[in-house]
Amino acid sequence: MIYEIAATPRDVLWGLADYFQSRRSLREENARLLQENLVIQGQAQRLVSVLAENAYYRVLLNASKAIDLDVMVAKIVSISADPARHLLVLDKGSNQGVFKGQSLLGAEGLMGQIVLVGANSSRAMLITDATHAVPVQVNRSGVRALTEGVGNINELIVRHVATTTDIKVDDVLVTSGLAGRFPPGYPVARVMAIETDPGAAFATVVARPLAQLDRGRYVLLATSAVASTDSLP
């Protein structure tokens, strides 16, 4: 009996030590599991991103098969930091056959053209840049026009259109092929609105680009256009 009484404080201390040790182990295990869970969540998000990118890449490749053009695939490596300019830098240059004026195509429509070329990279201007213009025609009626960028990634305009011109909302504008810069018949934009002041003889056509200019990491470069020897210094 005396031994049991004397041993009781020791047993209590050992029990408390085991208790705190178990709690410490549980906290460490919980921390480890939390970290592993965060890693798994990050990997899952990355997988979603990769799957989405692969799906877009497949659409792009299918589009290249649907058009009667020789094309190469280029990757977007950076975009202009100036919000007023719509410029992309691509991972292909003159060493890969890129040239100034080369058409930049997306899965849904025309995106722009190459404006500067280096040895292994190039710079492209999107059709929505405020300094860019594309000769187009109305796919339905054949009416020719000139679309211009206004610095808005979702908008193109056609200025000084006669109010009697056969163009309607929802008409699709395609490249006309004039000047030989862009391949003819490639989709450019869809007419969203026709703005006319009362009594005015001319209207302004507002259109939305068909290409997803602010999405994806890959583009197509049409290789069957007139080349230029201009290059980056």
VODO-575497 format. One record per atom (N, C-alpha, C): y, x, z; residue in three letters. Coordinates in steps of 0.001 Angstrom, whole numbers, plus 500000, padded with zeros to 6 digits. Each point is the difference from the previous one (the first is absolute). Layout:
BEGIN
YXZALA ...
***
This chain:
BEGIN
498799500828500000MET 501201499172500000MET 501254500864500000MET 500030501021500855ILE 501170500890500073ILE 500211500694498665ILE 498874500438499349TYR 500090500677498706TYR 500588499059498941TYR 499554498749500027GLU 500501499042499022GLU 501479499761500182GLU 500442499900501262ILE 501434499792500264ILE 500795501203499521ILE 499484501192500276ALA 500702501218499599ALA 500043500130498483ALA 498974499527499311ALA 499937500157498541ALA 500827498964499261ALA 500388498943500678THR 500726498923499327THR 501308500463499348THR 500908500743500693PRO 501233500458499334PRO 499710500852498767PRO 498954500840500099ARG 499659500843498851ARG 499566499147498817ARG 499162498990500259ASP 499541499115498934ASP 501164499235499380ASP 500928499577500882VAL 501178499289499494VAL 500817500897499086VAL 500189501267500397LEU 500770500935499171LEU 499311500253498667LEU 498668500185500074TRP 499266500205498756TRP 500094498769499100TRP 499926498834500618GLY 500096498769499217GLY 501363499864499332GLY 501072500357500778LEU 501345499944499427LEU 500152501010498865LEU 499418501189500197ALA 500068501029498953ALA 499309499516498733ALA 498835499387500152ASP 499282499471498845ASP 500801498896499316ASP 500662499179500819TYR 500787498888499471TYR 501162500506499142TYR 500757500963500567PHE 501142500534499250PHE 499546500786498771PHE 498869500676500122GLN 499460500719498851GLN 499619499027498884GLN 499409498876500399SER 499620498984499009SER 501236499417499325SER 501040499742500809ARG 501237499467499428ARG 500623501003499033ARG 499980501281500378ARG 500555501034499121ARG 499212500071498693ARG 498678499911500122SER 499157500042498807SER 500263498803499101SER 500191498821500638LEU 500282498798499223LEU 501337500118499268LEU 501016500554500700ARG 501296500164499349ARG 499893500959498818ARG 499278501098500196GLU 499829500968498916GLU 499243499380498833GLU 498969499208500323GLU 499230499351498951GLU 500843498980499245GLU 500825499248500753ASN 500878499017499360ASN 501013500685499086ASN 500552501133500457ALA 500961500741499186ALA 499350500510498719ALA 498754500497500146ARG 499281500511498834ARG 499717498882499005ARG 499558498844500517LEU 499701498867499125LEU 501267499483499316LEU 501122500000500734LEU 501261499560499410LEU 500400500922498859LEU 499855501304500206GLN 500343500960498956GLN 499101499824498775GLN 498711499824500239GLU 499072499795498888GLU 500332498717499244GLU 500398498960500733ASN 500352498732499369ASN 501225500156499108ASN 500987500768500483LEU 501199500238499201LEU 499658500773498733LEU 499111500982500127VAL 499587500778498834VAL 499296499104498981VAL 499103499136500505ILE 499275499086499107ILE 500963499043499309ILE 500987499484500744GLN 500988499106499400GLN 500784500712498908GLN 500382501267500264GLY 500722500770498996GLY 499160500225498756GLY 498710500304500195GLN 499114500199498863GLN 499824498715499204GLN 499938498876500708ALA 499851498715499320ALA 501230499682499155ALA 501197500273500555GLN 501224499765499242GLN 500068500902498778GLN 499571501240500154ARG 499980500923498871ARG 499027499514498931ARG 498868499459500434LEU 499017499481499054LEU 500580498835499213LEU 500732499113500695VAL 500637498873499310VAL 500969500515498945VAL 500783501033500360SER 500958500576499062SER 499297500603498794SER 498917500734500247VAL 499251500629498899VAL 499407498951499075VAL 499431498930500584LEU 499410498935499184LEU 501066499318499139LEU 501175499767500576ALA 501077499370499240ALA 500458500910498871ALA 500105501296500290GLU 500417500959498981GLU 498975500083498876GLU 498728499999500360ASN 498944500043498988ASN 500024498754499116ASN 500270498850500622ALA 500063498755499231ALA 501142500061498999ALA 501176500499500441TYR 501146500120499090TYR 499701500988498886TYR 499305501093500335TYR 499657501019499015TYR 499073499421498935TYR 499045499168500422ARG 499093499372499039ARG 500764499061499064ARG 500960499245500556VAL 500817499113499171VAL 500778500817498973VAL 500540501134500446LEU 500771500863499110LEU 499133500523498865LEU 498804500442500329LEU 499090500515498975LEU 499582498895499034LEU 499779498800500515ASN 499656498878499128ASN 501152499672499059ASN 501231500123500502ALA 501167499746499152ALA 500083501033498889ALA 499656501249500301SER 500050501044498976SER 498999499739498888SER 498885499341500334LYS 499001499672498984LYS 500440498812499145LYS 500832499139500600ALA 500402498776499300ALA 501098500252498973ALA 500771501086500144ILE 501076500283499054ILE 499545501044499006ILE 500546499914498781ASP 499599500914498931ASP 500848501262500069ASP 499868500748501097LEU 500776501218500205LEU 499140501061500657LEU 500306501252499662ASP 499409501104500742ASP 500871500239501227ASP 499393500079501169VAL 500766500132501232VAL 499396501069500898VAL 500811500468500934MET 499515500855501074MET 500447499383501322MET 499255500243501044VAL 500340499480501319VAL 500772501061500769VAL 501092499599500628ALA 500796500905500820ALA 500174499394501386ALA 500172500867500975LYS 500177499565501387LYS 501465500137500414LYS 500515498997500687ILE 501360500058500535ILE 499981500849501263ILE 500822501059500020VAL 500023500880501166VAL 501245499814500859VAL 501062499445499424SER 501192499718500807SER 500913499050499244SER 500956499427500716ILE 500989499106499400ILE 501384500501500361ILE 501003499524499272SER 501370500422500244SER 500475499523501373SER 500700500886500708ALA 500559499629501300ALA 501283499195499843ALA 500558499971498791ASP 501226499255499726ASP 499628498564499631ASP 500371499012500836PRO 499613498608499715PRO 500621499467498711PRO 501043500658499493ALA 500648499543498779ALA 499280500479498752ALA 499090500976500160ARG 499246500518498859ARG 498529499657500163ARG 499367499586498905HIS 498592499628500027HIS 499211501058499236HIS 499680501087500720LEU 499345501155499405LEU 498708500325500741LEU 498995500454499261LEU 498729500420500563LEU 499709501430499572LEU 499287500730500846VAL 499489501316499621VAL 498484499889499865VAL 499470500462498872LEU 498576499910499707LEU 499353501370500045LEU 498673500009500160ASP 499265501255500140ASP 499526500577498664ASP 500571499547498900LYS 499660500521498681LYS 501258500527499325LYS 499846501120499267GLY 501135500582499296GLY 499618500445498602GLY 500799500914499439SER 499767500438498633SER 498648500673499829SER 499500500656501044ASN 498676500619499904ASN 498892498971499787ASN 500266498753500403GLN 499016498923499825GLN 500346499100498809GLN 501044500366499241GLY 500351499238498813GLY 501093498972500187GLY 500699500016501126VAL 501083499047500243VAL 501246500453499239VAL 500773499050499465PHE 501205500331499252PHE 501108499005500322PHE 501224500430499753LYS 501156499147500262LYS 499970498790499080LYS 500296498822500561GLY 499981498765499241GLY 498669499288500023GLY 498996500603500610GLN 498665499405500052GLN 500032498706500815GLN 499310498979499493SER 500000498696500668SER 499155500022501265SER 500542499389501048LEU 499317499854501282LEU 499519498559500111LEU 498685499811500142LEU 499419498671499979LEU 499275499686501301LEU 500048498732500398GLY 499211499517501122GLY 498947499036499494GLY 499190499493500910ALA 498945499078499600ALA 500567498692499459ALA 501203499611500461GLU 500555498704499619GLU 501082500104498935GLU 500586501190499809GLY 501085500096499035GLY 500658501359499993GLY 501058500117499186LEU 500753501242499872LEU 500705500330501310LEU 499946501282500386MET 500649500429501228MET 501246500840499747MET 499987500810498942GLY 501141500857499741GLY 499658501086499003GLY 500638501164500165GLN 499762501103499086GLN 500266501333500695GLN 499425501061499447ILE 500212501343500522ILE 501387500488499577ILE 500753500549500945VAL 501352500478499687VAL 500150501509500180VAL 499159500618500832LEU 500027501451500179LEU 498569500497500132LEU 499734501176499454VAL 498639500535500005VAL 500000501441500486VAL 499130500278500965GLY 499749501351500439GLY 498601500410499582GLY 499565501173500432ALA 498692500490499584ALA 498866499130500522ALA 500072499637501280ASN 498903499235500607ASN 500483498752500726ASN 501201499575499714SER 500520498755500569SER 501052499453499046SER 500341498750500202SER 501003499372499142SER 500714498906500779SER 501152499596499468ARG 500785498954500642ARG 500100498818499051ARG 499743498813500548ALA 500042498776499205ALA 501095499078500518ALA 500638499305499086MET 501011499001500349MET 499409498613499778MET 500119499135501005LEU 499490498642499886LEU 500954499140499175LEU 499456498930499426ILE 500803499137499142ILE 501098499274500769ILE 499914499973501322THR 501009499309500808THR 501150500907500412THR 499927501293499662ASP 501114500905500285ASP 501238499507499249ASP 501152500134500641ALA 501233499451499431ALA 500416500680498701ALA 499393501147499667THR 500348500696498764THR 498937499830498914THR 499015499149500247HIS 498885499871499058HIS 500092498697499214HIS 499557500060498736ALA 499956498810499150ALA 498751500048499130ALA 499467498830499652VAL 498777499898499196VAL 500202498972498881VAL 499781500372498736PRO 500020499002498919PRO 498789499070500134PRO 500240498710500046VAL 498912499029500194VAL 500124498879498980VAL 498988499153499990GLN 500079498758499248GLN 499305498912500799GLN 500414498769499773VAL 499379498865500666VAL 498628499796499366VAL 498968500039500800ASN 498645499919499469ASN 499758498685499261ASN 500621498935500460ARG 499798498670499404ARG 500735499852498679ARG 501266500416499945SER 500838499730498827SER 500284501225499146SER 499755501184500532GLY 500284501212499237GLY 501444500457500057GLY 500861499305500734VAL 501408500377500111VAL 500124501384500638VAL 500802500857499394ARG 500187501355500519ARG 501157500042500995ARG 499878500912500981ALA 501045500144501011ALA 499890501391500632ALA 500836500244500959LEU 499994501281500717LEU 500060499714501499LEU 498934500341500721THR 500019499811501445THR 500597501229500667THR 500729499769501079GLU 500648501088500725GLU 499648499915501483GLU 499862501156500619GLY 499822500052501439GLY 501327499836500709GLY 499951499462501213VAL 501231499805500785VAL 499891500654501378VAL 498960500812500198GLY 499828500641501294GLY 499253499165501011GLY 499453498872499556ASN 499194499122500848ASN 498565500075499497ASN 499065500375500882ILE 498613500224499590ILE 499343498742499460ILE 500564498838500272ASN 499405498734499579ASN 500792499288498913ASN 500926500714499340GLU 500870499290499063GLU 500371500844498788GLU 499967499345498853LEU 500543500526498750LEU 500932498940499436LEU 500940500406499156ILE 500883499010499372ILE 500111500270498507ILE 500285498937499274VAL 500344500087498579VAL 501395499411499878VAL 500958500840499612ARG 501393499570499947ARG 500345499422498616ARG 501076499199499993HIS 500628499535498756HIS 499015499318499053HIS 499210499110500566VAL 499064499224499198VAL 500696498716499541VAL 500015499759498704ALA 500630498768499483ALA 499303498779500599ALA 500773499012500354THR 499440498815500650THR 499039499240499085THR 500065500277498703THR 499097499341499061THR 498704500785499794THR 499860501142500656THR 498812500839499830THR 498763499295500536THR 498902500138499288ASP 498742499340500395ASP 499309500831501087ASP 500454499824501215ILE 499409500669501163ILE 500032499030501163ILE 498899499930500740LYS 499861499016501067LYS 499478500661501277LYS 500177499309501101VAL 499420500437501269VAL 498479500043499858VAL 499392501030500538ASP 498555500274499953ASP 499558500704498714ASP 500918500199499047ASP 499653500807498828ASP 499655501424500442ASP 499041500601499322VAL 499622501380500277VAL 500694500912499001VAL 500632501036500500LEU 500642501008499162LEU 499048501178499844LEU 499788500428498767VAL 499110501128499713VAL 500789501070499256VAL 499492501217500021THR 500665501083499273THR 499987499696498507THR 501133500246499345SER 500099499711498568SER 499503501159499148SER 499960501200500578GLY 499588501169499241GLY 501131500633499217GLY 501203499409500027LEU 501143500576499299LEU 500365501352500607LEU 500419500926499173ALA 500372501368500373ALA 498789500866500290ALA 498788499402499999GLY 498788500796500145GLY 499769500598501369GLY 500773499567500995ARG 499858500598501329ARG 498860499369500783ARG 499894498671499944PHE 498982499298500768PHE 498986499347499057PHE 498733499913500426PRO 498990499348499155PRO 500327498528499834PRO 499930499458498770PRO 500363498585499777PRO 499008499046500653PRO 500533498857500424GLY 499150498935500510GLY 499544500148501429GLY 500545500991500740TYR 499567500167501393TYR 500894499151500905TYR 499425499247500955PRO 500795499105500858PRO 501054500761500806PRO 501165499393500107VAL 501097500617500760VAL 500430499111501160VAL 500345498745499707ALA 500566499143501050ALA 499810498535499642ALA 500207499164501002ARG 499963498545499801ARG 501387499438500323ARG 500500499130499123VAL 501325499408500188VAL 499981499072501212VAL 500931500244500924MET 500079499200501219MET 501159499012499986MET 501081500377499313ALA 501177499127499975ALA 500868500352498802ALA 500754498999499531ILE 500977500211498930ILE 501341499505500534ILE 500917500931500217GLU 501279499681500642GLU 501086499864498941GLU 500624498833499974THR 501035499714499002THR 501190499333500679THR 501188500527499760ASP 501213499363500506ASP 500361498831499076ASP 500532498923500563PRO 500377498837499169PRO 500949500400498875PRO 499661499622498779GLY 500853500292498856GLY 499842501392499431GLY 499180500845500643ALA 499826501376499531ALA 499067500036498798ALA 500238500967499119ALA 499173500136498801ALA 498781500876500248ALA 500032500739501104PHE 498899500907500285PHE 499459499760501411PHE 498733500353500175ALA 499334499840501296ALA 499423501349500430ALA 499638500068501268THR 499308501171500538THR 498607499560500426THR 499006500696499496VAL 498615499686500319VAL 499538500899501137VAL 499455499392501035VAL 499466500748501146VAL 498478499955499920VAL 499375501179500070ALA 498541500087499874ALA 499433500844501140ALA 498728499780500284ARG 499305500742501042ARG 498941500902499347ARG 499992501292500312PRO 498993500896499426PRO 498582499517500313PRO 499111500127499029LEU 498618499605500219LEU 499217501090500725LEU 500355501247499794ALA 499330501100500698ALA 500407500011501470ALA 499071500377500851GLN 500285500121501433GLN 500589501388500242GLN 501308500092499841LEU 500673501297499975LEU 500014500698501353LEU 499857499256501074ASP 500067500593501332ASP 498634500083500671ASP 498915499928499211ARG 498662500026500585ARG 499101500964499240ARG 498934500405500690GLY 499007500849499355GLY 500397501466499991GLY 499013500854499761ARG 500227501448499977ARG 499669500620498652ARG 499505499184499070TYR 499623500518498689TYR 500687499219498898TYR 500292500694498889VAL 500618499380498834VAL 499306500541498753VAL 500267499354498881LEU 499497500467498716LEU 501145500577499181LEU 499717501066499290LEU 500957500591499078LEU 499440499867498593LEU 500743499291499129ALA 499551499842498618ALA 500189501317499270ALA 498947500509499400THR 500078501313499343THR 500306499903498512THR 500102498783499467SER 500215499831498563SER 501426499561499697SER 500972500764500491ALA 501400499718499707ALA 500651501279499493ALA 501239499896499505VAL 500707501157499461VAL 500354500947501125VAL 499580501242499914ALA 500241500978501045ALA 501374500614499883ALA 500470500528501121SER 501265500740500050SER 499743501344500639SER 500790500973499603THR 499814501336500573THR 500880500256501198THR 500853499022500367ASP 500857500188501173ASP 499151500161501237ASP 500425500896500916SER 499209500250501215SER 500902500387501137SER 499433500051501172LEU 500744500442501178LEU 500340501466499877LEU 501150500423500522PRO 500336501432499957PRO 499077500784500903PRO 
***
